[in-house]
Amino acid sequence: MTIYHTLAVLGPWAVWVAYWLKASSGVKQTLKREDRLSRTLQSIPLIIGCALVMLPDGVAVSSPAGAHFDFQQWLGLAIVVAGLAFSVWGRRHLGPNWSVSVTLKADHELVRSGPYALVRHPIYSGCLLAIAGAALVNGQWRGVTGFILIFASLAYKVRVEERWLSEHFGTPYRAYREEVRALVPWLY
C-alpha cells in the first residue's frame, strides 16, 4: 500500500472523525463509565490493529504510478465508505444515548429501530466493515492481522456493554439479544 492508498482510505475516516466530533455534543449526562483499565485493555489492540491496517509500506512518496488503484482497491474504498456510512446511521439513530466509551446515561433508552433492528451494535459493525475495506485496499497479511485485533477489541467492548445493558434493562434487553445479532446480521 502506497502513501496514495493510505490517504485515500484516511480521507473518508477524516470526514467520519469530523462528524463524530461535531455529533459528540448534546449527549445525555453520564451516570456510569467504564473503568480506565477496561478501556485500556480495549484500546491497545484497537490502536495496534489500526496501525497495521492503515500505515503505508514506507515513508517515501512513490511516483505517481504508485497512485494506481486496481479493482480490489476500489472495492475496498467503496466498502470503507459503506461501513462508515452505516456507523453514522447508527450514531444518528442512537442520538443522545451515544458515548465513546461504555457508559450508562441519564434516562438511557433501549434503541431497537433503524440499524439497531439489524444488529445490536451498528456503529461497531460499520467500523469493522470500514476496516475490512481498508484491509482490502492494503492487500497484505498485516491488514488481516490488524482486522483481527480490531475485531477482538470491539468484541471485548461488546461484552462489557452487553453486561451493563442487560443489568440496566433486564428482560427487554435479554429479549433483544435473542432477536438481533450483535455485529453481523444473522451470524454473530
NURO-967697 format. One record per residue: x, y, z of N, C-alpha, C in turn; residue number from 1. Coordinates in Angstrom, 2 decimals, m for minus. Layout:
<neast X; nnorth Y; nup Z; caeast X; canorth Y; caup Z; ceast X; cnorth Y; cup Z; num NUM>
...
% end
This chain:
<neast 0.86; nnorth m1.17; nup 0.00; caeast 0.00; canorth 0.00; caup 0.00; ceast 0.90; cnorth 1.23; cup 0.00; num 1>
<neast 0.66; nnorth 2.12; nup m0.94; caeast 1.46; canorth 3.34; caup m1.03; ceast 0.83; cnorth 4.44; cup m0.18; num 2>
<neast 1.53; nnorth 5.55; nup m0.10; caeast 1.00; canorth 6.70; caup 0.62; ceast m0.30; cnorth 7.18; cup m0.02; num 3>
<neast m0.43; nnorth 7.03; nup m1.34; caeast m1.66; canorth 7.44; caup m2.03; ceast m2.85; cnorth 6.60; cup m1.59; num 4>
<neast m2.62; nnorth 5.31; nup m1.45; caeast m3.69; canorth 4.42; caup m0.99; ceast m4.08; cnorth 4.75; cup 0.46; num 5>
<neast m3.06; nnorth 5.00; nup 1.28; caeast m3.32; canorth 5.34; caup 2.67; ceast m4.14; cnorth 6.63; cup 2.75; num 6>
<neast m3.76; nnorth 7.64; nup 1.99; caeast m4.50; canorth 8.90; caup 2.01; ceast m5.94; cnorth 8.72; cup 1.51; num 7>
<neast m6.11; nnorth 7.86; nup 0.52; caeast m7.47; canorth 7.59; caup 0.00; ceast m8.34; cnorth 6.93; cup 1.07; num 8>
<neast m7.76; nnorth 6.07; nup 1.87; caeast m8.50; canorth 5.42; caup 2.96; ceast m8.73; cnorth 6.39; cup 4.11; num 9>
<neast m7.72; nnorth 7.20; nup 4.42; caeast m7.83; canorth 8.13; caup 5.54; ceast m8.81; cnorth 9.27; cup 5.26; num 10>
<neast m9.03; nnorth 9.61; nup 4.00; caeast m9.96; canorth 10.68; caup 3.65; ceast m11.36; cnorth 10.46; cup 4.22; num 11>
<neast m12.00; nnorth 9.33; nup 3.88; caeast m13.33; canorth 9.07; caup 4.46; ceast m13.30; cnorth 8.99; cup 5.99; num 12>
<neast m12.23; nnorth 8.43; nup 6.54; caeast m12.12; canorth 8.36; caup 8.00; ceast m12.02; cnorth 9.76; cup 8.61; num 13>
<neast m11.33; nnorth 10.69; nup 7.94; caeast m11.21; canorth 12.06; caup 8.45; ceast m12.58; cnorth 12.74; cup 8.47; num 14>
<neast m13.37; nnorth 12.53; nup 7.43; caeast m14.73; canorth 13.08; caup 7.40; ceast m15.55; cnorth 12.46; cup 8.53; num 15>
<neast m15.40; nnorth 11.17; nup 8.74; caeast m16.11; canorth 10.46; caup 9.81; ceast m15.74; cnorth 11.02; cup 11.17; num 16>
<neast m14.44; nnorth 11.22; nup 11.41; caeast m13.99; canorth 11.77; caup 12.70; ceast m14.55; cnorth 13.18; cup 12.90; num 17>
<neast m14.54; nnorth 14.00; nup 11.84; caeast m15.09; canorth 15.35; caup 11.95; ceast m16.56; cnorth 15.30; cup 12.33; num 18>
<neast m17.32; nnorth 14.40; nup 11.69; caeast m18.73; canorth 14.25; caup 12.04; ceast m18.86; cnorth 13.81; cup 13.51; num 19>
<neast m18.05; nnorth 12.84; nup 13.90; caeast m18.11; canorth 12.29; caup 15.27; ceast m17.86; cnorth 13.39; cup 16.30; num 20>
<neast m16.87; nnorth 14.23; nup 16.04; caeast m16.57; canorth 15.33; caup 16.96; ceast m17.74; cnorth 16.30; cup 17.04; num 21>
<neast m18.32; nnorth 16.64; nup 15.91; caeast m19.46; canorth 17.56; caup 15.89; ceast m20.66; cnorth 16.94; cup 16.60; num 22>
<neast m20.91; nnorth 15.67; nup 16.37; caeast m22.08; canorth 15.00; caup 16.93; ceast m21.92; cnorth 14.65; cup 18.41; num 23>
<neast m20.71; nnorth 14.79; nup 18.94; caeast m20.50; canorth 14.37; caup 20.33; ceast m21.08; cnorth 15.36; cup 21.34; num 24>
<neast m21.46; nnorth 16.53; nup 20.89; caeast m22.11; canorth 17.46; caup 21.82; ceast m23.59; cnorth 17.11; cup 21.92; num 25>
<neast m24.19; nnorth 17.48; nup 23.01; caeast m25.62; canorth 17.25; caup 23.17; ceast m25.99; cnorth 15.85; cup 23.61; num 26>
<neast m25.03; nnorth 15.10; nup 24.13; caeast m25.37; canorth 13.76; caup 24.63; ceast m25.86; cnorth 13.88; cup 26.07; num 27>
<neast m26.53; nnorth 12.84; nup 26.51; caeast m27.05; canorth 12.83; caup 27.87; ceast m25.93; cnorth 12.73; cup 28.90; num 28>
<neast m26.24; nnorth 13.12; nup 30.10; caeast m25.28; canorth 13.06; caup 31.20; ceast m24.92; cnorth 11.59; cup 31.49; num 29>
<neast m23.64; nnorth 11.36; nup 31.73; caeast m23.15; canorth 10.02; caup 32.03; ceast m23.36; cnorth 9.71; cup 33.51; num 30>
<neast m23.96; nnorth 8.53; nup 33.77; caeast m24.16; canorth 8.09; caup 35.15; ceast m23.09; cnorth 7.09; cup 35.59; num 31>
<neast m22.63; nnorth 6.26; nup 34.64; caeast m21.65; canorth 5.22; caup 34.95; ceast m20.74; cnorth 5.08; cup 33.74; num 32>
<neast m19.43; nnorth 5.03; nup 33.99; caeast m18.44; canorth 4.94; caup 32.91; ceast m17.52; cnorth 3.75; cup 33.13; num 33>
<neast m17.13; nnorth 3.13; nup 32.04; caeast m16.17; canorth 2.03; caup 32.06; ceast m14.88; cnorth 2.48; cup 32.74; num 34>
<neast m14.30; nnorth 1.60; nup 33.56; caeast m13.08; canorth 1.99; caup 34.27; ceast m11.88; cnorth 2.04; cup 33.31; num 35>
<neast m10.85; nnorth 2.74; nup 33.75; caeast m9.68; canorth 3.01; caup 32.91; ceast m8.98; cnorth 1.73; cup 32.46; num 36>
<neast m8.83; nnorth 0.75; nup 33.33; caeast m8.16; canorth m0.50; caup 32.96; ceast m8.91; cnorth m1.20; cup 31.84; num 37>
<neast m10.22; nnorth m1.31; nup 31.97; caeast m11.02; canorth m1.95; caup 30.93; ceast m10.90; cnorth m1.21; cup 29.61; num 38>
<neast m10.94; nnorth 0.10; nup 29.66; caeast m10.82; canorth 0.92; caup 28.45; ceast m9.44; cnorth 0.75; cup 27.83; num 39>
<neast m8.40; nnorth 0.66; nup 28.64; caeast m7.04; canorth 0.46; caup 28.14; ceast m6.92; cnorth m0.91; cup 27.48; num 40>
<neast m7.48; nnorth m1.95; nup 28.10; caeast m7.43; canorth m3.30; caup 27.53; ceast m8.12; cnorth m3.34; cup 26.17; num 41>
<neast m9.14; nnorth m2.53; nup 26.01; caeast m9.85; canorth m2.47; caup 24.74; ceast m9.09; cnorth m1.63; cup 23.72; num 42>
<neast m8.42; nnorth m0.59; nup 24.17; caeast m7.78; canorth 0.37; caup 23.26; ceast m6.47; cnorth m0.13; cup 22.65; num 43>
<neast m5.69; nnorth m0.89; nup 23.39; caeast m4.37; canorth m1.31; caup 22.89; ceast m4.47; cnorth m2.12; cup 21.60; num 44>
<neast m5.27; nnorth m3.20; nup 21.55; caeast m5.36; canorth m3.92; caup 20.27; ceast m6.01; cnorth m3.08; cup 19.17; num 45>
<neast m6.89; nnorth m2.15; nup 19.54; caeast m7.52; canorth m1.27; caup 18.56; ceast m6.47; cnorth m0.39; cup 17.89; num 46>
<neast m5.61; nnorth 0.21; nup 18.67; caeast m4.57; canorth 1.11; caup 18.13; ceast m3.57; cnorth 0.33; cup 17.28; num 47>
<neast m3.11; nnorth m0.81; nup 17.78; caeast m2.15; canorth m1.63; caup 17.02; ceast m2.79; cnorth m2.11; cup 15.72; num 48>
<neast m4.05; nnorth m2.56; nup 15.82; caeast m4.76; canorth m3.03; caup 14.62; ceast m4.91; cnorth m1.94; cup 13.58; num 49>
<neast m5.28; nnorth m0.74; nup 14.02; caeast m5.42; canorth 0.39; caup 13.08; ceast m4.10; cnorth 0.70; cup 12.40; num 50>
<neast m3.01; nnorth 0.67; nup 13.15; caeast m1.69; canorth 0.93; caup 12.57; ceast m1.36; cnorth m0.13; cup 11.51; num 51>
<neast m1.64; nnorth m1.38; nup 11.80; caeast m1.35; canorth m2.45; caup 10.84; ceast m2.17; cnorth m2.30; cup 9.56; num 52>
<neast m3.41; nnorth m1.87; nup 9.70; caeast m4.28; canorth m1.74; caup 8.53; ceast m3.97; cnorth m0.47; cup 7.74; num 53>
<neast m3.71; nnorth 0.62; nup 8.42; caeast m3.69; canorth 1.93; caup 7.77; ceast m2.33; cnorth 2.43; cup 7.31; num 54>
<neast m1.27; nnorth 2.07; nup 7.99; caeast 0.03; canorth 2.67; caup 7.65; ceast 0.53; cnorth 2.19; cup 6.30; num 55>
<neast 1.13; nnorth 3.10; nup 5.53; caeast 1.67; canorth 2.70; caup 4.23; ceast 2.92; cnorth 1.84; cup 4.42; num 56>
<neast 3.36; nnorth 1.24; nup 3.33; caeast 4.52; canorth 0.36; caup 3.38; ceast 5.80; cnorth 1.08; cup 3.70; num 57>
<neast 5.95; nnorth 2.29; nup 3.25; caeast 7.17; canorth 3.05; caup 3.51; ceast 6.83; cnorth 4.52; cup 3.69; num 58>
<neast 7.81; nnorth 5.26; nup 4.12; caeast 7.58; canorth 6.68; caup 4.33; ceast 7.88; cnorth 7.50; cup 3.09; num 59>
<neast 8.60; nnorth 6.94; nup 2.15; caeast 8.93; canorth 7.68; caup 0.94; ceast 7.69; cnorth 7.78; cup 0.05; num 60>
<neast 7.51; nnorth 8.92; nup m0.57; caeast 6.40; canorth 9.11; caup m1.51; ceast 6.79; cnorth 8.45; cup m2.81; num 61>
<neast 5.95; nnorth 7.56; nup m3.26; caeast 6.25; canorth 6.86; caup m4.51; ceast 5.89; cnorth 7.75; cup m5.70; num 62>
<neast 6.23; nnorth 7.26; nup m6.85; caeast 5.93; canorth 8.01; caup m8.07; ceast 4.42; cnorth 8.04; cup m8.31; num 63>
<neast 3.96; nnorth 8.94; nup m9.17; caeast 2.53; canorth 8.98; caup m9.47; ceast 2.00; cnorth 7.64; cup m9.99; num 64>
<neast 2.86; nnorth 6.82; nup m10.54; caeast 2.43; canorth 5.50; caup m10.98; ceast 1.97; cnorth 4.66; cup m9.79; num 65>
<neast 2.50; nnorth 4.97; nup m8.61; caeast 2.09; canorth 4.25; caup m7.41; ceast 0.69; cnorth 4.60; cup m6.96; num 66>
<neast 0.11; nnorth 5.64; nup m7.57; caeast m1.25; canorth 6.06; caup m7.22; ceast m2.30; cnorth 5.20; cup m7.90; num 67>
<neast m1.89; nnorth 4.26; nup m8.72; caeast m2.84; canorth 3.39; caup m9.42; ceast m3.66; cnorth 2.56; cup m8.43; num 68>
<neast m4.94; nnorth 2.47; nup m8.68; caeast m5.84; canorth 1.65; caup m7.87; ceast m6.38; cnorth 0.54; cup m8.76; num 69>
<neast m6.25; nnorth m0.69; nup m8.30; caeast m6.84; canorth m1.79; caup m9.05; ceast m8.27; cnorth m2.03; cup m8.56; num 70>
<neast m8.94; nnorth m3.00; nup m9.13; caeast m10.34; canorth m3.27; caup m8.78; ceast m10.49; cnorth m3.57; cup m7.29; num 71>
<neast m9.60; nnorth m4.38; nup m6.75; caeast m9.67; canorth m4.73; caup m5.32; ceast m9.58; cnorth m3.48; cup m4.44; num 72>
<neast m8.72; nnorth m2.57; nup m4.81; caeast m8.56; canorth m1.35; caup m4.00; ceast m9.77; cnorth m0.42; cup m4.13; num 73>
<neast m10.32; nnorth m0.30; nup m5.33; caeast m11.55; canorth 0.49; caup m5.49; ceast m12.69; cnorth m0.13; cup m4.70; num 74>
<neast m12.79; nnorth m1.45; nup m4.75; caeast m13.82; canorth m2.15; caup m3.98; ceast m13.60; cnorth m1.90; cup m2.49; num 75>
<neast m12.37; nnorth m1.98; nup m2.05; caeast m12.05; canorth m1.71; caup m0.65; ceast m12.47; cnorth m0.32; cup m0.23; num 76>
<neast m12.20; nnorth 0.68; nup m1.07; caeast m12.61; canorth 2.06; caup m0.76; ceast m14.13; cnorth 2.18; cup m0.67; num 77>
<neast m14.83; nnorth 1.51; nup m1.58; caeast m16.30; canorth 1.54; caup m1.53; ceast m16.80; cnorth 0.91; cup m0.23; num 78>
<neast m16.15; nnorth m0.15; nup 0.21; caeast m16.53; canorth m0.81; caup 1.47; ceast m16.23; cnorth 0.09; cup 2.66; num 79>
<neast m15.11; nnorth 0.82; nup 2.62; caeast m14.79; canorth 1.78; caup 3.68; ceast m15.92; cnorth 2.80; cup 3.80; num 80>
<neast m16.32; nnorth 3.38; nup 2.69; caeast m17.37; canorth 4.41; caup 2.70; ceast m18.70; cnorth 3.82; cup 3.17; num 81>
<neast m19.05; nnorth 2.63; nup 2.68; caeast m20.30; canorth 1.99; caup 3.10; ceast m20.30; cnorth 1.69; cup 4.60; num 82>
<neast m19.19; nnorth 1.18; nup 5.11; caeast m19.10; canorth 0.87; caup 6.54; ceast m19.22; cnorth 2.12; cup 7.39; num 83>
<neast m18.52; nnorth 3.17; nup 7.00; caeast m18.58; canorth 4.42; caup 7.77; ceast m19.98; cnorth 5.03; cup 7.71; num 84>
<neast m20.62; nnorth 4.94; nup 6.54; caeast m22.00; canorth 5.45; caup 6.42; ceast m22.94; cnorth 4.68; cup 7.34; num 85>
<neast m22.76; nnorth 3.36; nup 7.42; caeast m23.61; canorth 2.54; caup 8.31; ceast m23.39; cnorth 2.94; cup 9.76; num 86>
<neast m22.14; nnorth 3.19; nup 10.13; caeast m21.87; canorth 3.58; caup 11.52; ceast m22.46; cnorth 4.96; cup 11.83; num 87>
<neast m22.44; nnorth 5.87; nup 10.87; caeast m23.04; canorth 7.19; caup 11.06; ceast m24.56; cnorth 7.04; cup 11.21; num 88>
<neast m25.16; nnorth 6.18; nup 10.43; caeast m26.60; canorth 5.91; caup 10.57; ceast m26.89; cnorth 5.43; cup 11.99; num 89>
<neast m26.06; nnorth 4.52; nup 12.49; caeast m26.23; canorth 4.04; caup 13.87; ceast m26.06; cnorth 5.16; cup 14.88; num 90>
<neast m25.06; nnorth 5.99; nup 14.68; caeast m24.79; canorth 7.10; caup 15.61; ceast m25.94; cnorth 8.10; cup 15.62; num 91>
<neast m26.44; nnorth 8.43; nup 14.43; caeast m27.56; canorth 9.37; caup 14.33; ceast m28.82; cnorth 8.79; cup 14.98; num 92>
<neast m29.02; nnorth 7.50; nup 14.80; caeast m30.21; canorth 6.86; caup 15.35; ceast m30.13; cnorth 6.74; cup 16.88; num 93>
<neast m28.94; nnorth 6.56; nup 17.39; caeast m28.75; canorth 6.44; caup 18.84; ceast m28.94; cnorth 7.78; cup 19.54; num 94>
<neast m28.60; nnorth 8.85; nup 18.84; caeast m28.84; canorth 10.19; caup 19.37; ceast m28.09; cnorth 10.46; cup 20.66; num 95>
<neast m28.75; nnorth 11.07; nup 21.64; caeast m28.06; canorth 11.50; caup 22.87; ceast m27.68; cnorth 10.35; cup 23.81; num 96>
<neast m28.00; nnorth 9.12; nup 23.46; caeast m27.60; canorth 7.97; caup 24.27; ceast m26.17; cnorth 7.53; cup 23.97; num 97>
<neast m25.54; nnorth 8.13; nup 22.94; caeast m24.22; canorth 7.72; caup 22.50; ceast m23.11; cnorth 8.18; cup 23.44; num 98>
<neast m22.03; nnorth 7.39; nup 23.47; caeast m20.79; canorth 7.81; caup 24.12; ceast m19.64; cnorth 7.04; cup 23.48; num 99>
<neast m18.43; nnorth 7.56; nup 23.63; caeast m17.28; canorth 6.92; caup 23.02; ceast m16.85; cnorth 5.67; cup 23.79; num 100>
<neast m17.04; nnorth 5.69; nup 25.10; caeast m16.70; canorth 4.51; caup 25.90; ceast m17.99; cnorth 3.90; cup 26.44; num 101>
<neast m17.86; nnorth 2.75; nup 27.04; caeast m19.03; canorth 2.08; caup 27.60; ceast m19.53; cnorth 2.91; cup 28.78; num 102>
<neast m20.77; nnorth 3.38; nup 28.67; caeast m21.37; canorth 4.19; caup 29.73; ceast m22.85; cnorth 3.88; cup 29.85; num 103>
<neast m23.41; nnorth 4.28; nup 30.94; caeast m24.86; canorth 4.36; caup 31.09; ceast m25.20; cnorth 5.83; cup 31.24; num 104>
<neast m26.20; nnorth 6.27; nup 30.53; caeast m26.60; canorth 7.67; caup 30.52; ceast m27.83; cnorth 7.89; cup 31.39; num 105>
<neast m28.05; nnorth 9.13; nup 31.78; caeast m29.28; canorth 9.50; caup 32.47; ceast m30.43; cnorth 9.26; cup 31.49; num 106>
<neast m31.48; nnorth 8.64; nup 31.96; caeast m32.64; canorth 8.31; caup 31.10; ceast m32.22; cnorth 7.53; cup 29.85; num 107>
<neast m31.30; nnorth 6.60; nup 30.03; caeast m30.80; canorth 5.78; caup 28.93; ceast m31.98; cnorth 5.03; cup 28.30; num 108>
<neast m32.03; nnorth 5.05; nup 26.98; caeast m33.11; canorth 4.39; caup 26.25; ceast m32.57; cnorth 3.17; cup 25.52; num 109>
<neast m33.40; nnorth 2.15; nup 25.41; caeast m33.06; canorth 0.97; caup 24.61; ceast m33.56; cnorth 1.24; cup 23.20; num 110>
<neast m32.63; nnorth 1.45; nup 22.28; caeast m32.97; canorth 1.74; caup 20.89; ceast m32.95; cnorth 0.44; cup 20.11; num 111>
<neast m34.08; nnorth 0.13; nup 19.44; caeast m34.20; canorth m1.12; caup 18.69; ceast m34.62; cnorth m0.90; cup 17.26; num 112>
<neast m34.68; nnorth 0.33; nup 16.82; caeast m35.17; canorth 0.62; caup 15.47; ceast m34.02; cnorth 1.03; cup 14.56; num 113>
<neast m34.33; nnorth 1.24; nup 13.28; caeast m33.30; canorth 1.62; caup 12.31; ceast m32.22; cnorth 0.56; cup 12.23; num 114>
<neast m30.94; nnorth 0.94; nup 12.25; caeast m29.88; canorth m0.05; caup 12.14; ceast m29.83; cnorth m0.99; cup 13.35; num 115>
<neast m30.43; nnorth m0.55; nup 14.47; caeast m30.46; canorth m1.39; caup 15.67; ceast m31.45; cnorth m2.53; cup 15.54; num 116>
<neast m32.24; nnorth m2.54; nup 14.49; caeast m33.09; canorth m3.69; caup 14.18; ceast m32.31; cnorth m4.74; cup 13.41; num 117>
<neast m31.17; nnorth m4.35; nup 12.82; caeast m30.33; canorth m5.28; caup 12.06; ceast m29.24; cnorth m5.90; cup 12.92; num 118>
<neast m28.58; nnorth m5.07; nup 13.72; caeast m27.53; canorth m5.51; caup 14.65; ceast m27.63; cnorth m4.67; cup 15.91; num 119>
<neast m27.19; nnorth m5.23; nup 17.04; caeast m27.27; canorth m4.50; caup 18.30; ceast m26.21; cnorth m3.41; cup 18.42; num 120>
<neast m25.15; nnorth m3.51; nup 17.65; caeast m24.05; canorth m2.55; caup 17.73; ceast m23.66; cnorth m2.08; cup 16.32; num 121>
<neast m24.55; nnorth m1.33; nup 15.65; caeast m24.26; canorth m0.95; caup 14.26; ceast m23.07; cnorth m0.02; cup 14.10; num 122>
<neast m22.74; nnorth 0.76; nup 15.11; caeast m21.56; canorth 1.62; caup 14.99; ceast m20.31; cnorth 0.76; cup 14.89; num 123>
<neast m20.21; nnorth m0.25; nup 15.74; caeast m19.07; canorth m1.16; caup 15.69; ceast m19.08; cnorth m1.96; cup 14.39; num 124>
<neast m20.25; nnorth m2.42; nup 13.98; caeast m20.36; canorth m3.19; caup 12.73; ceast m19.89; cnorth m2.37; cup 11.54; num 125>
<neast m20.34; nnorth m1.11; nup 11.48; caeast m19.93; canorth m0.25; caup 10.38; ceast m18.44; cnorth 0.01; cup 10.39; num 126>
<neast m17.88; nnorth 0.24; nup 11.56; caeast m16.44; canorth 0.46; caup 11.66; ceast m15.66; cnorth m0.78; cup 11.26; num 127>
<neast m16.14; nnorth m1.95; nup 11.66; caeast m15.47; canorth m3.20; caup 11.25; ceast m15.53; cnorth m3.39; cup 9.74; num 128>
<neast m16.68; nnorth m3.06; nup 9.15; caeast m16.79; canorth m3.16; caup 7.70; ceast m15.81; cnorth m2.20; cup 7.03; num 129>
<neast m15.70; nnorth m0.97; nup 7.56; caeast m14.76; canorth 0.00; caup 7.01; ceast m13.32; cnorth m0.48; cup 7.16; num 130>
<neast m13.00; nnorth m1.09; nup 8.29; caeast m11.65; canorth m1.64; caup 8.49; ceast m11.39; cnorth m2.78; cup 7.52; num 131>
<neast m12.39; nnorth m3.62; nup 7.28; caeast m12.23; canorth m4.70; caup 6.30; ceast m11.95; cnorth m4.12; cup 4.92; num 132>
<neast m12.65; nnorth m3.03; nup 4.57; caeast m12.39; canorth m2.36; caup 3.30; ceast m10.98; cnorth m1.81; cup 3.23; num 133>
<neast m10.53; nnorth m1.21; nup 4.33; caeast m9.16; canorth m0.68; caup 4.37; ceast m8.14; cnorth m1.80; cup 4.23; num 134>
<neast m8.41; nnorth m2.94; nup 4.86; caeast m7.52; canorth m4.09; caup 4.75; ceast m7.49; cnorth m4.61; cup 3.31; num 135>
<neast m8.62; nnorth m4.51; nup 2.63; caeast m8.68; canorth m4.91; caup 1.22; ceast m7.83; cnorth m3.98; cup 0.36; num 136>
<neast m7.88; nnorth m2.69; nup 0.65; caeast m7.02; canorth m1.74; caup m0.06; ceast m5.56; cnorth m2.06; cup 0.23; num 137>
<neast m5.26; nnorth m2.35; nup 1.49; caeast m3.91; canorth m2.69; caup 1.93; ceast m3.40; cnorth m3.91; cup 1.18; num 138>
<neast m4.22; nnorth m4.95; nup 1.11; caeast m3.87; canorth m6.15; caup 0.35; ceast m2.71; cnorth m6.96; cup 0.89; num 139>
<neast m2.42; nnorth m6.85; nup 2.19; caeast m1.31; canorth m7.58; caup 2.78; ceast m1.77; cnorth m8.32; cup 4.04; num 140>
<neast m0.95; nnorth m9.25; nup 4.47; caeast m1.27; canorth m10.03; caup 5.67; ceast m1.47; cnorth m9.14; cup 6.88; num 141>
<neast m0.73; nnorth m8.04; nup 6.98; caeast m0.85; canorth m7.18; caup 8.15; ceast m2.24; cnorth m6.56; cup 8.24; num 142>
<neast m2.91; nnorth m6.36; nup 7.11; caeast m4.28; canorth m5.87; caup 7.13; ceast m5.23; cnorth m6.86; cup 7.77; num 143>
<neast m5.03; nnorth m8.14; nup 7.49; caeast m5.85; canorth m9.19; caup 8.10; ceast m5.56; cnorth m9.26; cup 9.60; num 144>
<neast m4.28; nnorth m9.21; nup 9.95; caeast m3.91; canorth m9.23; caup 11.36; ceast m4.50; cnorth m8.03; cup 12.10; num 145>
<neast m4.42; nnorth m6.86; nup 11.48; caeast m5.00; canorth m5.66; caup 12.08; ceast m6.49; cnorth m5.78; cup 12.26; num 146>
<neast m7.19; nnorth m6.32; nup 11.26; caeast m8.63; canorth m6.51; caup 11.37; ceast m8.97; cnorth m7.44; cup 12.53; num 147>
<neast m8.22; nnorth m8.52; nup 12.67; caeast m8.46; canorth m9.47; caup 13.77; ceast m8.27; cnorth m8.79; cup 15.12; num 148>
<neast m7.23; nnorth m7.98; nup 15.26; caeast m7.00; canorth m7.26; caup 16.52; ceast m8.15; cnorth m6.28; cup 16.81; num 149>
<neast m8.60; nnorth m5.57; nup 15.79; caeast m9.69; canorth m4.61; caup 15.98; ceast m10.98; cnorth m5.35; cup 16.31; num 150>
<neast m11.23; nnorth m6.45; nup 15.64; caeast m12.42; canorth m7.25; caup 15.95; ceast m12.38; cnorth m7.72; cup 17.40; num 151>
<neast m11.21; nnorth m8.21; nup 17.84; caeast m11.09; canorth m8.66; caup 19.23; ceast m11.33; cnorth m7.51; cup 20.20; num 152>
<neast m10.82; nnorth m6.34; nup 19.88; caeast m11.03; canorth m5.16; caup 20.72; ceast m12.51; cnorth m4.83; cup 20.84; num 153>
<neast m13.20; nnorth m4.79; nup 19.71; caeast m14.62; canorth m4.45; caup 19.73; ceast m15.47; cnorth m5.57; cup 20.33; num 154>
<neast m15.06; nnorth m6.82; nup 20.14; caeast m15.78; canorth m7.93; caup 20.77; ceast m15.69; cnorth m7.83; cup 22.30; num 155>
<neast m14.53; nnorth m7.44; nup 22.79; caeast m14.37; canorth m7.20; caup 24.24; ceast m15.30; cnorth m6.08; cup 24.69; num 156>
<neast m15.31; nnorth m4.99; nup 23.94; caeast m16.16; canorth m3.85; caup 24.28; ceast m17.65; cnorth m4.25; cup 24.25; num 157>
<neast m18.02; nnorth m5.05; nup 23.28; caeast m19.40; canorth m5.54; caup 23.19; ceast m19.76; cnorth m6.33; cup 24.44; num 158>
<neast m18.86; nnorth m7.21; nup 24.90; caeast m19.14; canorth m8.00; caup 26.10; ceast m19.39; cnorth m7.13; cup 27.32; num 159>
<neast m18.55; nnorth m6.10; nup 27.50; caeast m18.72; canorth m5.18; caup 28.63; ceast m20.05; cnorth m4.45; cup 28.49; num 160>
<neast m20.31; nnorth m3.92; nup 27.33; caeast m21.53; canorth m3.15; caup 27.08; ceast m22.77; cnorth m4.02; cup 27.24; num 161>
<neast m22.72; nnorth m5.23; nup 26.73; caeast m23.87; canorth m6.14; caup 26.83; ceast m24.19; cnorth m6.47; cup 28.29; num 162>
<neast m23.16; nnorth m6.67; nup 29.08; caeast m23.37; canorth m6.95; caup 30.50; ceast m24.08; cnorth m5.77; cup 31.17; num 163>
<neast m23.60; nnorth m4.56; nup 30.91; caeast m24.19; canorth m3.37; caup 31.51; ceast m25.63; cnorth m3.18; cup 31.05; num 164>
<neast m25.87; nnorth m3.34; nup 29.76; caeast m27.22; canorth m3.13; caup 29.24; ceast m28.18; cnorth m4.19; cup 29.74; num 165>
<neast m27.72; nnorth m5.43; nup 29.87; caeast m28.55; canorth m6.49; caup 30.43; ceast m28.94; cnorth m6.19; cup 31.87; num 166>
<neast m27.96; nnorth m5.71; nup 32.64; caeast m28.26; canorth m5.35; caup 34.04; ceast m29.20; cnorth m4.16; cup 34.12; num 167>
<neast m29.02; nnorth m3.19; nup 33.25; caeast m29.82; canorth m1.97; caup 33.30; ceast m31.25; cnorth m2.18; cup 32.78; num 168>
<neast m31.39; nnorth m2.85; nup 31.64; caeast m32.71; canorth m3.00; caup 31.02; ceast m33.40; cnorth m4.31; cup 31.35; num 169>
<neast m32.66; nnorth m5.31; nup 31.83; caeast m33.26; canorth m6.57; caup 32.25; ceast m33.86; cnorth m7.36; cup 31.10; num 170>
<neast m35.08; nnorth m7.84; nup 31.31; caeast m35.77; canorth m8.72; caup 30.36; ceast m35.87; cnorth m8.13; cup 28.96; num 171>
<neast m36.23; nnorth m6.85; nup 28.78; caeast m36.30; canorth m6.33; caup 27.41; ceast m34.98; cnorth m6.44; cup 26.64; num 172>
<neast m33.86; nnorth m6.23; nup 27.33; caeast m32.58; canorth m6.33; caup 26.63; ceast m32.24; cnorth m7.80; cup 26.34; num 173>
<neast m32.55; nnorth m8.67; nup 27.26; caeast m32.29; canorth m10.10; caup 27.01; ceast m33.13; cnorth m10.59; cup 25.83; num 174>
<neast m34.34; nnorth m10.11; nup 25.69; caeast m35.18; canorth m10.47; caup 24.54; ceast m34.56; cnorth m9.91; cup 23.25; num 175>
<neast m34.09; nnorth m8.69; nup 23.30; caeast m33.44; canorth m8.06; caup 22.16; ceast m32.22; cnorth m8.89; cup 21.73; num 176>
<neast m31.45; nnorth m9.36; nup 22.69; caeast m30.28; canorth m10.19; caup 22.38; ceast m30.67; cnorth m11.48; cup 21.68; num 177>
<neast m31.81; nnorth m12.03; nup 22.04; caeast m32.29; canorth m13.26; caup 21.39; ceast m32.75; cnorth m13.00; cup 19.96; num 178>
<neast m33.26; nnorth m11.81; nup 19.70; caeast m33.86; canorth m11.50; caup 18.40; ceast m32.87; cnorth m10.93; cup 17.39; num 179>
<neast m31.85; nnorth m10.20; nup 17.85; caeast m30.96; canorth m9.47; caup 16.94; ceast m29.51; cnorth m9.81; cup 17.27; num 180>
<neast m28.73; nnorth m10.11; nup 16.24; caeast m27.32; canorth m10.45; caup 16.43; ceast m26.51; cnorth m9.21; cup 16.84; num 181>
<neast m25.35; nnorth m9.44; nup 17.42; caeast m24.53; canorth m8.34; caup 17.96; ceast m23.88; cnorth m7.51; cup 16.86; num 182>
<neast m23.15; nnorth m8.13; nup 15.95; caeast m22.34; canorth m7.38; caup 14.98; ceast m22.60; cnorth m7.71; cup 13.51; num 183>
<neast m22.94; nnorth m8.95; nup 13.22; caeast m23.16; canorth m9.38; caup 11.84; ceast m24.56; cnorth m9.97; cup 11.72; num 184>
<neast m25.43; nnorth m9.33; nup 10.93; caeast m26.81; canorth m9.84; caup 10.83; ceast m26.85; cnorth m11.34; cup 10.53; num 185>
<neast m27.69; nnorth m12.05; nup 11.26; caeast m27.96; canorth m13.48; caup 11.11; ceast m26.80; cnorth m14.39; cup 11.45; num 186>
<neast m25.60; nnorth m13.85; nup 11.81; caeast m24.45; canorth m14.69; caup 12.09; ceast m23.91; cnorth m14.53; cup 13.50; num 187>
<neast m23.49; nnorth m13.30; nup 13.85; caeast m22.81; canorth m13.07; caup 15.13; ceast m23.30; cnorth m11.79; cup 15.76; num 188>
% end
